[in-house]
Amino acid sequence: MDSPAKALLVVDVQPTFCEGGSMPVIGGNSLAENIATLLESDHGYKYVITTQDWHIQPESHFAENPDYVNTWPEHGIAGSEEAELHPALANVLHLIACRIKKGMFNAAYSGFEGVDEQETVLNEILKQRQVTHVDVVGLAFDYCVKATAIDSARYGYRTRVLTQFSAAVSPDAIDSTISELETAGVEVVDSK
């Protein structure tokens, strides 16, 4: 019997969310390097899929005086250098099966709200490839990684979040985020 088709979702590993970017997550740059190292290894994933914030006119997602809960400073502006995949991933781009862009005209925390270049949604892409297992890594653990993993489980994929390859906006939120993920049926793997 064939082994399950596993996909790795690399969520929002973009300069905009790393040190030096407009909304930095502490440890973002080293996380990008660690994910690149993972991809260069014999990782066992049949597909690697990335997501990117790609904001054009995201409604009220941006604010001059953001509350850092529902509104944020400008970030991930479509076409900007900050919105591209992190430079640490440059040597592994050939391993990426497809790139999902999200949030063009709304907030879009989950990768399942985005589309590829053919306007195909992530769930359809995974179904077409007969993926059954999904691991989620990236930025930020307590926002887009969480939302993507919860949607993945909701769509019926056996879903894990690998904490070694994720970083949180708010370290104080890690325990509650883990609880939310586990309640949604997501396995949280602390492989440190």
LODO-712057 format. One record per atom (N, C-alpha, C): residue in one letter; x negated, y, z negated. Coordinates in pm, whole numbers, padded with zeros to 5 digits, always signed. Layout:
BEGIN
AXYZ ...
# end
This chain:
BEGIN
M-00084-00120+00000 M+00000+00000+00000 M-00088+00125+00000 D-00048+00226+00076 D-00125+00349+00083 D-00124+00421-00051 S-00237+00486-00082 S-00241+00567-00204 S-00155+00691-00182 P-00105+00750-00291 P-00018+00868-00275 P-00092+00983-00207 A-00018+01059-00127 A-00076+01177-00062 A-00080+01290-00164 K-00202+01330-00200 K-00221+01433-00301 K-00262+01565-00235 A-00203+01672-00284 A-00240+01806-00236 A-00292+01889-00353 L-00388+01973-00324 L-00437+02071-00420 L-00387+02207-00375 L-00311+02275-00462 L-00267+02411-00434 L-00360+02507-00507 V-00431+02588-00432 V-00524+02687-00488 V-00450+02821-00483 V-00406+02866-00600 V-00315+02980-00610 V-00391+03111-00629 D-00375+03202-00534 D-00413+03343-00546 D-00557+03367-00592 V-00650+03288-00541 V-00792+03310-00571 V-00842+03415-00473 Q-00816+03540-00511 Q-00841+03657-00428 Q-00918+03761-00509 P-01000+03842-00443 P-01074+03945-00516 P-00985+04039-00598 T-00863+04062-00554 T-00774+04153-00625 T-00749+04108-00769 F-00760+03976-00794 F-00736+03922-00928 F-00864+03884-01002 C-00979+03924-00949 C-01107+03891-01011 C-01177+04019-01056 E-01280+04003-01137 E-01355+04119-01184 E-01398+04204-01064 G-01373+04333-01073 G-01400+04425-00963 G-01277+04453-00878 G-01170+04376-00898 G-01047+04395-00823 G-00949+04484-00897 S-00836+04510-00837 S-00739+04605-00894 S-00663+04548-01014 M-00654+04414-01025 M-00587+04351-01140 M-00669+04231-01187 P-00787+04257-01242 P-00880+04147-01272 P-00836+04057-01387 V-00856+03928-01366 V-00841+03828-01471 V-00982+03792-01515 I-01006+03797-01644 I-01141+03766-01695 I-01179+03624-01656 G-01296+03610-01594 G-01344+03479-01550 G-01302+03444-01408 G-01235+03537-01339 G-01186+03508-01205 G-01295+03475-01105 N-01405+03551-01106 N-01512+03526-01009 N-01577+03391-01031 S-01605+03356-01157 S-01667+03225-01181 S-01568+03113-01152 L-01440+03137-01175 L-01338+03038-01142 L-01338+03011-00991 A-01348+03116-00910 A-01353+03099-00764 A-01472+03012-00725 E-01586+03034-00789 E-01705+02953-00760 E-01684+02808-00802 N-01619+02787-00917 N-01594+02651-00964 N-01497+02577-00871 I-01397+02647-00820 I-01304+02584-00727 I-01375+02550-00597 A-01464+02637-00551 A-01542+02607-00430 A-01626+02482-00452 T-01687+02469-00569 T-01767+02350-00601 T-01679+02225-00602 L-01559+02237-00659 L-01464+02125-00658 L-01433+02083-00514 L-01407+02180-00428 L-01371+02149-00290 L-01489+02088-00213 E-01611+02125-00250 E-01728+02069-00184 E-01757+01926-00228 S-01695+01884-00340 S-01717+01750-00393 S-01621+01651-00327 D-01636+01525-00359 D-01544+01422-00310 D-01423+01424-00402 H-01331+01516-00378 H-01225+01550-00474 H-01101+01462-00465 G-01082+01390-00358 G-00969+01298-00348 G-00838+01358-00302 Y-00839+01484-00260 Y-00715+01546-00211 Y-00705+01528-00060 K-00586+01490-00015 K-00565+01477+00129 K-00549+01614+00193 Y-00486+01707+00119 Y-00464+01842+00171 Y-00501+01945+00066 V-00563+02052+00111 V-00589+02169+00028 V-00512+02285+00090 I-00428+02348+00007 I-00345+02458+00054 I-00368+02578-00038 T-00388+02694+00020 T-00409+02814-00060 T-00285+02903-00054 T-00266+02983-00159 T-00165+03089-00156 T-00236+03222-00178 Q-00175+03327-00124 Q-00229+03462-00142 Q-00114+03560-00162 D-00130+03650-00258 D-00042+03767-00263 D-00073+03848-00138 W+00031+03888-00065 W+00012+03957+00063 W+00120+04064+00073 H+00106+04165-00014 H+00212+04263-00032 H+00212+04370+00078 I+00329+04389+00137 I+00349+04496+00235 I+00433+04607+00172 Q+00554+04573+00132 Q+00645+04667+00065 Q+00724+04586-00038 P+00660+04552-00153 P+00721+04456-00245 P+00823+04515-00343 E+00915+04596-00291 E+01023+04652-00372 E+00968+04717-00499 S+01023+04681-00614 S+00982+04747-00740 S+00871+04672-00812 H+00803+04583-00743 H+00693+04505-00802 H+00577+04597-00845 F+00555+04703-00768 F+00450+04801-00799 F+00512+04919-00874 A+00435+04974-00968 A+00483+05093-01040 A+00365+05179-01080 E+00389+05311-01083 E+00284+05403-01129 E+00255+05383-01277 N+00358+05350-01354 N+00342+05320-01497 N+00392+05177-01522 P+00311+05077-01483 P+00357+04938-01491 P+00374+04890-01635 D+00468+04796-01654 D+00486+04737-01787 D+00407+04607-01802 Y+00341+04561-01696 Y+00259+04439-01696 Y+00340+04316-01736 V+00470+04321-01710 V+00559+04206-01726 V+00635+04187-01595 N+00706+04292-01556 N+00782+04288-01430 N+00727+04383-01325 T+00650+04482-01368 T+00590+04577-01274 T+00440+04582-01296 W+00369+04610-01187 W+00223+04598-01187 W+00161+04711-01107 P+00030+04738-01128 P-00039+04831-01039 P-00045+04769-00898 E-00073+04851-00800 E-00086+04799-00663 E-00198+04695-00658 H-00171+04586-00588 H-00269+04477-00576 H-00232+04393-00455 G-00325+04315-00406 G-00298+04221-00298 G-00233+04284-00176 I-00279+04401-00137 I-00220+04472-00024 I-00255+04399+00106 A-00152+04361+00181 A-00170+04285+00305 A-00276+04349+00394 G-00370+04267+00440 G-00474+04314+00530 G-00595+04374+00463 S-00588+04396+00332 S-00704+04454+00262 S-00804+04345+00227 E-00927+04388+00203 E-01032+04292+00164 E-00996+04223+00033 E-00932+04297-00058 E-00893+04241-00187 E-00790+04129-00173 A-00711+04131-00068 A-00605+04032-00050 A-00654+03905+00019 E-00772+03911+00078 E-00827+03792+00144 E-00864+03687+00039 L-00891+03566+00084 L-00940+03464-00009 L-01075+03508-00063 H-01106+03467-00185 H-01230+03507-00251 H-01351+03464-00167 P-01453+03550-00157 P-01572+03516-00078 P-01639+03385-00121 A-01622+03345-00247 A-01682+03219-00292 A-01626+03099-00216 L-01508+03116-00155 L-01446+03006-00080 L-01488+03004+00067 A-01574+03096+00107 A-01611+03110+00249 A-01665+02981+00308 N-01744+02906+00232 N-01805+02784+00285 N-01711+02664+00286 V-01591+02679+00230 V-01497+02565+00227 V-01368+02595+00304 L-01366+02704+00378 L-01244+02740+00452 L-01201+02630+00548 H-01297+02556+00603 H-01264+02448+00697 H-01189+02333+00630 L-01192+02327+00497 L-01122+02222+00423 L-00977+02257+00393 I-00938+02381+00421 I-00804+02429+00387 I-00708+02394+00501 A-00605+02315+00467 A-00508+02270+00568 A-00418+02384+00613 C-00376+02467+00519 C-00298+02585+00557 C-00302+02689+00446 R-00272+02811+00487 R-00275+02925+00395 R-00135+02985+00388 I-00084+02993+00266 I+00049+03047+00240 I+00035+03191+00194 K+00112+03280+00254 K+00113+03420+00210 K+00249+03450+00152 K+00250+03522+00040 K+00376+03545-00032 K+00384+03690-00079 G+00507+03732-00106 G+00528+03863-00165 G+00526+03979-00068 M+00545+03951+00060 M+00541+04060+00157 M+00639+04171+00119 F+00762+04132+00085 F+00866+04231+00058 F+00936+04209-00076 N+00872+04133-00166 N+00926+04111-00301 N+00812+04073-00394 A+00844+04038-00516 A+00740+04006-00614 A+00673+03872-00583 A+00747+03763-00569 A+00697+03631-00529 A+00581+03581-00613 Y+00611+03527-00728 Y+00508+03466-00812 Y+00474+03325-00766 S+00572+03249-00721 S+00550+03109-00682 S+00505+03097-00538 G+00408+03008-00515 G+00368+02978-00378 G+00481+02923-00294 F+00582+02867-00358 F+00696+02812-00286 F+00785+02922-00228 E+00757+03048-00261 E+00829+03162-00203 E+00759+03215-00078 G+00643+03157-00046 G+00565+03207+00066 G+00580+03122+00191 V+00514+03165+00298 V+00519+03097+00427 V+00380+03094+00490 D+00361+02999+00583 D+00236+02995+00658 D+00249+03083+00783 E+00152+03074+00873 E+00152+03159+00993 E+00270+03131+01085 Q+00328+03010+01074 Q+00444+02975+01156 Q+00575+03002+01083 E+00568+03072+00969 E+00686+03105+00888 E+00749+02980+00824 T+00669+02875+00803 T+00717+02753+00739 T+00693+02766+00589 V+00795+02733+00509 V+00782+02743+00363 V+00700+02627+00309 L+00641+02647+00193 L+00551+02549+00134 L+00617+02414+00112 N+00739+02411+00062 N+00805+02282+00038 N+00816+02202+00168 E+00849+02268+00277 E+00861+02200+00407 E+00724+02147+00452 I+00620+02226+00431 I+00485+02184+00468 I+00446+02058+00392 L+00473+02054+00262 L+00439+01937+00181 L+00522+01815+00225 K+00650+01836+00252 K+00735+01725+00297 K+00688+01670+00431 Q+00653+01760+00523 Q+00606+01715+00655 Q+00481+01629+00643 R+00399+01659+00544 R+00274+01584+00525 R+00292+01466+00429 Q+00415+01443+00385 Q+00449+01331+00295 Q+00370+01335+00165 V+00349+01456+00115 V+00279+01474-00014 V+00373+01430-00126 T+00317+01357-00223 T+00395+01314-00340 T+00340+01372-00470 H+00208+01401-00471 H+00141+01449-00592 H+00077+01585-00563 V+00095+01678-00655 V+00042+01813-00637 V-00034+01854-00762 D-00158+01899-00744 D-00234+01962-00851 D-00241+02111-00821 V-00226+02193-00925 V-00224+02338-00909 V-00338+02399-00989 V-00413+02489-00926 V-00524+02561-00991 V-00519+02706-00946 G-00595+02793-01013 G-00609+02930-00963 G-00571+03037-01063 L-00518+03148-01008 L-00492+03270-01084 L-00347+03315-01066 A-00286+03356-01164 A-00328+03343-01303 A-00241+03234-01367 F-00302+03164-01461 F-00239+03050-01526 F-00100+03083-01579 D-00085+03200-01641 D+00040+03236-01707 D+00140+03307-01617 Y+00108+03321-01488 Y+00201+03383-01394 Y+00218+03296-01269 C+00136+03317-01169 C+00160+03250-01040 C+00128+03102-01042 V+00028+03060-01118 V+00002+02916-01133 V+00122+02850-01199 K+00169+02910-01307 K+00285+02856-01379 K+00407+02847-01287 A+00440+02957-01220 A+00559+02959-01134 A+00549+02857-01021 T+00431+02844-00962 T+00411+02749-00852 T+00425+02606-00902 A+00367+02577-01017 A+00374+02440-01072 A+00516+02404-01111 I+00588+02497-01172 I+00727+02469-01211 I+00813+02443-01087 D+00794+02521-00982 D+00869+02498-00858 D+00829+02364-00796 S+00702+02330-00800 S+00656+02202-00746 S+00727+02086-00814 A+00733+02089-00947 A+00802+01983-01021 A+00951+01983-00988 R+01010+02102-00975 R+01153+02114-00944 R+01185+02052-00807 Y+01091+02063-00714 Y+01111+02004-00582 Y+01081+01853-00580 G+01039+01799-00693 G+01022+01654-00703 G+00881+01602-00686 Y+00783+01691-00678 Y+00644+01645-00668 Y+00590+01612-00807 R+00510+01509-00814 R+00442+01478-00939 R+00334+01584-00957 T+00350+01672-01053 T+00272+01796-01058 T+00186+01805-01183 R+00061+01847-01160 R-00031+01873-01271 R-00092+02012-01253 V-00122+02077-01366 V-00204+02198-01365 V-00336+02162-01430 L-00446+02193-01361 L-00579+02164-01412 L-00634+02290-01479 T-00633+02291-01612 T-00669+02414-01684 T-00816+02452-01663 Q-00902+02356-01634 Q-01043+02387-01610 Q-01060+02481-01491 F-00965+02477-01399 F-00974+02556-01277 F-00866+02662-01271 S-00826+02712-01388 S-00726+02819-01397 S-00769+02917-01505 A-00725+03041-01492 A-00753+03143-01594 A-00628+03226-01614 A-00609+03270-01738 A-00486+03343-01774 A-00509+03493-01781 V-00404+03569-01748 V-00405+03714-01769 V-00416+03740-01919 S-00333+03670-01995 S-00328+03689-02140 S-00361+03559-02212 P-00481+03545-02267 P-00515+03422-02339 P-00417+03390-02452 D-00352+03494-02507 D-00252+03471-02612 D-00130+03395-02560 A-00110+03394-02430 A+00008+03330-02371 A-00017+03185-02330 I-00138+03135-02348 I-00171+03001-02298 I-00084+02894-02361 D-00068+02895-02494 D+00011+02790-02560 D+00156+02792-02515 S+00217+02911-02505 S+00357+02917-02462 S+00370+02878-02316 T+00269+02909-02235 T+00272+02870-02094 T+00264+02718-02081 I+00177+02656-02158 I+00167+02510-02157 I+00300+02448-02196 S+00362+02503-02298 S+00492+02452-02343 S+00596+02464-02232 E+00600+02578-02163 E+00695+02597-02052 E+00670+02497-01941 L+00543+02477-01908 L+00508+02383-01801 L+00552+02242-01837 E+00520+02200-01959 E+00554+02063-02000 E+00705+02043-02007 T+00777+02144-02052 T+00924+02136-02054 T+00980+02118-01913 A+00912+02176-01815 A+00957+02167-01675 A+00910+02037-01609 G+00838+01952-01683 G+00793+01825-01626 G+00657+01829-01561 V+00582+01935-01586 V+00446+01948-01531 V+00347+01893-01633 E+00253+01812-01586 E+00146+01763-01672 E+00035+01869-01676 V-00008+01904-01796 V-00116+02001-01810 V-00242+01923-01849 V-00342+01930-01764 V-00463+01852-01782 V-00576+01945-01824 D-00627+01925-01944 D-00741+02003-01991 D-00864+01917-01968 S-00929+01942-01854 S-01043+01857-01816 S-01177+01918-01852 K-01176+02014-01946 K-01301+02079-01986 K-01380+01987-02076 
# end
